[in-house]
Amino acid sequence: MLYLLVGLLVVLFAFGFYYAASYNSRTVQELQENPQGEQAQRVMLLTLPTGRTVPVNYLREGNTVFAASDFSWWKQIARNGSSVEMLIQGNKLTGVAQISLDDEYTYDVFTRLRPDAPTWASRLMRTRLVVITLE
């Protein structure tokens, strides 16, 4: 029974990894080839300090860009801020990213960033709010 459970977990993990990798590569290609498309209205490419590029949902308000990190890539951002690059609707931008530690502020932004997502889902997934000030 234990072997069956471990085997099932390995298969689920492998499927999730494969799905995320293939979804990310298709999304990156779509954002690069169709920067004015529907997906580009809500997803940007974020290049982290390590050089890793991830597609993420974003919300731009003036000189600030907000992104939600459902995965651990947010840990690549230093406590005092890190320089990042973004591709938003075909435009290359740079800025300084920080993780919001203010729960009330984070909740307020998430209501605009992900208006259709239940608030409990972000808490359950321990989603982090990344706040990027454009340079």
The 8 nearest C-alpha neighbors of each residue, nearest first, counted from 0:
[[1, 3, 2, 4, 5, 6, 7, 8],
 [0, 2, 4, 3, 5, 6, 7, 8],
 [3, 1, 5, 4, 0, 6, 7, 8],
 [2, 4, 6, 0, 1, 5, 7, 8],
 [3, 5, 7, 1, 6, 2, 8, 0],
 [6, 4, 2, 8, 7, 3, 1, 9],
 [7, 5, 3, 9, 4, 8, 2, 10],
 [6, 8, 4, 10, 9, 5, 3, 11],
 [7, 9, 11, 5, 6, 10, 12, 4],
 [8, 10, 6, 12, 7, 11, 13, 5],
 [9, 11, 13, 7, 8, 12, 14, 6],
 [12, 10, 8, 14, 13, 9, 15, 7],
 [11, 13, 15, 9, 10, 14, 8, 16],
 [14, 12, 10, 16, 15, 11, 9, 17],
 [15, 13, 17, 11, 16, 12, 18, 10],
 [16, 14, 18, 12, 13, 17, 19, 11],
 [15, 17, 13, 19, 14, 18, 20, 12],
 [18, 16, 14, 20, 15, 19, 13, 21],
 [17, 19, 15, 21, 20, 16, 22, 14],
 [18, 20, 22, 16, 17, 21, 23, 15],
 [21, 19, 17, 23, 18, 22, 16, 24],
 [20, 22, 24, 18, 23, 19, 17, 25],
 [23, 21, 19, 25, 20, 24, 18, 26],
 [22, 24, 26, 20, 21, 25, 19, 27],
 [23, 25, 27, 21, 26, 22, 28, 20],
 [26, 24, 28, 22, 23, 27, 29, 21],
 [25, 27, 23, 29, 28, 24, 22, 30],
 [28, 26, 24, 30, 29, 25, 23, 31],
 [27, 29, 25, 31, 26, 30, 32, 24],
 [28, 30, 26, 32, 27, 31, 33, 25],
 [31, 29, 34, 27, 33, 28, 32, 39],
 [30, 32, 28, 29, 33, 34, 27, 89],
 [33, 31, 29, 30, 28, 34, 27, 89],
 [32, 34, 36, 30, 35, 29, 31, 39],
 [35, 33, 88, 89, 30, 36, 39, 31],
 [34, 36, 33, 88, 39, 37, 40, 89],
 [37, 35, 33, 39, 38, 34, 40, 30],
 [36, 38, 40, 39, 35, 41, 34, 33],
 [37, 39, 40, 36, 41, 42, 30, 29],
 [40, 38, 42, 36, 41, 37, 88, 34],
 [39, 41, 38, 37, 42, 36, 88, 35],
 [40, 42, 39, 56, 38, 57, 43, 58],
 [43, 41, 56, 39, 55, 57, 38, 40],
 [44, 42, 87, 54, 55, 86, 45, 56],
 [45, 43, 54, 86, 85, 53, 52, 55],
 [44, 46, 85, 53, 52, 84, 54, 47],
 [47, 45, 52, 84, 51, 83, 50, 85],
 [46, 48, 50, 83, 49, 51, 45, 52],
 [47, 49, 50, 83, 82, 81, 46, 75],
 [50, 48, 47, 51, 75, 46, 52, 76],
 [51, 49, 47, 48, 46, 52, 83, 84],
 [50, 52, 47, 49, 46, 53, 48, 45],
 [53, 51, 46, 45, 47, 44, 50, 54],
 [54, 52, 45, 44, 55, 46, 51, 23],
 [53, 55, 44, 43, 45, 42, 27, 23],
 [56, 54, 42, 43, 53, 57, 44, 66],
 [57, 55, 42, 41, 66, 43, 67, 54],
 [58, 56, 66, 65, 41, 42, 55, 43],
 [57, 59, 65, 112, 64, 60, 66, 41],
 [58, 60, 64, 63, 65, 61, 57, 62],
 [61, 59, 63, 62, 64, 58, 65, 57],
 [60, 62, 63, 59, 64, 133, 132, 58],
 [61, 63, 133, 132, 60, 64, 59, 134],
 [64, 62, 132, 60, 61, 131, 59, 133],
 [63, 65, 59, 131, 58, 130, 60, 132],
 [64, 66, 130, 58, 57, 129, 131, 59],
 [67, 65, 57, 129, 56, 128, 55, 68],
 [68, 66, 128, 127, 129, 69, 56, 126],
 [67, 69, 127, 70, 126, 73, 128, 66],
 [70, 68, 126, 67, 124, 127, 71, 125],
 [71, 69, 68, 72, 73, 126, 124, 127],
 [70, 72, 73, 74, 69, 68, 75, 127],
 [73, 71, 74, 70, 75, 68, 76, 47],
 [72, 74, 75, 71, 76, 68, 127, 70],
 [73, 75, 72, 76, 71, 77, 98, 78],
 [76, 74, 73, 72, 77, 48, 47, 49],
 [75, 77, 74, 81, 73, 80, 97, 78],
 [78, 76, 80, 79, 81, 75, 97, 74],
 [79, 77, 80, 76, 97, 98, 81, 74],
 [78, 80, 77, 97, 81, 76, 96, 98],
 [81, 79, 97, 77, 96, 78, 95, 76],
 [80, 82, 96, 95, 76, 77, 83, 48],
 [81, 83, 95, 94, 96, 48, 80, 84],
 [84, 82, 47, 94, 46, 93, 48, 95],
 [83, 85, 93, 46, 92, 45, 94, 47],
 [86, 84, 45, 92, 44, 91, 87, 46],
 [85, 87, 91, 44, 90, 43, 89, 92],
 [86, 88, 43, 90, 89, 85, 91, 44],
 [87, 89, 34, 39, 90, 35, 86, 40],
 [88, 90, 34, 87, 86, 91, 31, 35],
 [91, 89, 87, 86, 88, 92, 85, 34],
 [92, 90, 86, 85, 87, 89, 93, 84],
 [91, 93, 85, 84, 90, 86, 94, 133],
 [94, 92, 84, 83, 134, 133, 85, 91],
 [93, 95, 133, 134, 132, 83, 82, 131],
 [94, 96, 82, 81, 131, 132, 80, 83],
 [97, 95, 131, 81, 80, 130, 82, 129],
 [98, 96, 80, 130, 129, 131, 99, 76],
 [97, 99, 129, 128, 130, 100, 127, 96],
 [100, 98, 101, 128, 129, 97, 130, 105],
 [99, 101, 102, 98, 105, 128, 104, 127],
 [100, 102, 104, 99, 103, 105, 106, 98],
 [103, 101, 105, 104, 106, 100, 99, 107],
 [102, 104, 106, 105, 101, 107, 108, 100],
 [105, 103, 107, 101, 106, 102, 108, 99],
 [106, 104, 102, 108, 107, 103, 109, 101],
 [105, 107, 109, 103, 104, 108, 102, 110],
 [106, 108, 104, 105, 110, 109, 103, 111],
 [107, 109, 105, 110, 111, 106, 112, 104],
 [110, 108, 112, 106, 111, 113, 107, 105],
 [109, 111, 114, 108, 107, 113, 112, 106],
 [112, 110, 109, 114, 108, 113, 107, 58],
 [113, 111, 109, 58, 110, 108, 114, 57],
 [114, 112, 109, 116, 115, 111, 110, 108],
 [113, 115, 110, 111, 116, 112, 109, 117],
 [116, 114, 113, 117, 110, 112, 111, 118],
 [117, 115, 113, 114, 118, 120, 121, 110],
 [118, 116, 119, 120, 115, 121, 114, 113],
 [117, 119, 120, 121, 116, 122, 106, 109],
 [118, 120, 122, 117, 121, 123, 116, 124],
 [121, 119, 123, 118, 122, 117, 124, 116],
 [122, 120, 126, 124, 123, 119, 118, 125],
 [121, 123, 125, 119, 120, 124, 126, 118],
 [122, 124, 120, 125, 121, 119, 126, 118],
 [123, 125, 121, 126, 122, 120, 69, 70],
 [126, 124, 122, 123, 121, 127, 69, 120],
 [125, 127, 69, 121, 124, 68, 122, 67],
 [128, 126, 68, 67, 129, 125, 69, 98],
 [127, 129, 67, 99, 98, 66, 105, 130],
 [128, 130, 98, 66, 97, 65, 67, 99],
 [131, 129, 65, 97, 96, 64, 98, 128],
 [132, 130, 96, 64, 95, 63, 94, 65],
 [131, 133, 63, 94, 95, 62, 64, 134],
 [134, 132, 94, 62, 93, 63, 131, 95],
 [133, 94, 93, 132, 95, 92, 62, 131]]
